[in-house]
Amino acid sequence: MLDLGCGRGSLLVKLRANGNEKLMGLELNEEDVLSCMQRGLDVVQGDLNTGLTPFSDAQFDYVVLSHTLQAVLDVERVVIEMLRVGRRSIVSFPNFAYHKLRKMLFEHGKSPVSSGLLRHAWYNTPNIRFFTITDFEEFCQERRIRIHKRIALDAEEGRVISEDANLLADMAIFVISQ
């Protein structure tokens, strides 16, 4: 498994603790790479926005991009590269069509700020893309990317959303492949 934007390696540590052995991370931040290495993790420093050329086709069973897609410069390139180097990819992102965010925008007339991934103001946020579950599904459909599974979550309430996910879920997880 390859974890793109692995940060300090928390997901890799959990996977290793569950018996997974062939794990690798890609991280841009040098301090985070050093932290991963101190934890005994196999991590490469690199910018996923420039592509995944160090990796070969279908080198990984899974490629994970967790809470990062909204900060990627070239979404199409990153997703295509993920699908090239992994047999399947797992993508998670905040859903900007979540009803509480819509309400904040409507009632206050300004960009929503909340806990978690949306804790930044509009001018200093790492989020450069504000897309929805529906947007991502259309993106996949237009590129003939197969969606194996979609999990919509209301992370605040700690529950899976099955009805009207684009309105009621604040987080989405997709398993995709070519």
C-alpha positions, 0 to 999 in steps of 0.5 A: 500500500502507498499512502500519498501525503502520509504526514507523520505516518499515523495510517501506516503505523496502524496498518503495520500494527494490524500485520500489513508489511508492504507499506510505503508513504509519500510526503512533501514535508521534510519534518514529517518524512523524518518523523516517519523514518524515526518510526521505522516507516518506509517513506519517500519525500516528494510532491504528489502534484508532480506525478508518481514517476518513481513508481511503476504500473500496478506496483501497489495493491492500494494507493490511499489519498486521505483528506488531501484531494481538496489541496491538490493542484492537478486533481486529474493528474493525481487521480490518473497516477494513483490508478496507474500505480495502484490496482485500486485507490482509496480517496477520502475528502470533505464534502463541501455540500454538507448541509451545515456548511450550506447553512453557515454560508447562507446565514452568515454570507461568508465562507464556512469555518468549522472544526477539523479540515475546515478550521481555516479561514478562506484566506489561509486554508490549504483547501484549494478545491471546494467540491462535493460527493456529486462532483467527484462521482461525475468526475469519475463517470466522465473519465470511466473510473470505476467506483467500487464503493462509496462510504458517506459519513457524518463524522460529527455524529459518527454514522454512515449516511445512506440517503441523500449523502451529498446533503447529509454527509460531511466526509466521503470515502471512495474505492476506485479503479480503472 
